Amino acid sequence: MITWYVVCAAVAVLLLLYLFVAMLKPESFQ
């Protein structure tokens, strides 16, 4: 059973990965 905190954790990880890539390659997000 997938609970709300598992979903929130997954979203948080994806957001952190997106921000990490955005910092590594800022020209890709212009």
C-alpha positions in Angstrom: 0.0 0.0 0.0 1.4 3.4 -1.0 0.9 5.9 1.7 1.0 9.7 1.5 4.5 10.1 3.0 5.9 7.7 0.4 4.5 9.9 -2.4 5.8 13.0 -0.7 9.2 11.5 -0.3 9.3 10.5 -4.0 8.3 14.0 -5.1 10.9 15.6 -2.8 13.6 13.3 -4.3 12.6 14.2 -7.8 12.5 17.9 -7.0 16.0 17.7 -5.5 17.3 15.8 -8.5 15.8 18.5 -10.8 17.4 21.3 -8.8 20.7 19.5 -8.8 20.7 19.1 -12.6 19.6 22.7 -12.9 22.6 23.8 -10.9 24.9 21.6 -13.0 23.6 22.7 -16.3 21.9 26.2 -16.0 22.1 26.8 -19.7 19.7 23.9 -20.4 17.0 25.7 -18.4 17.2 29.1 -20.1 
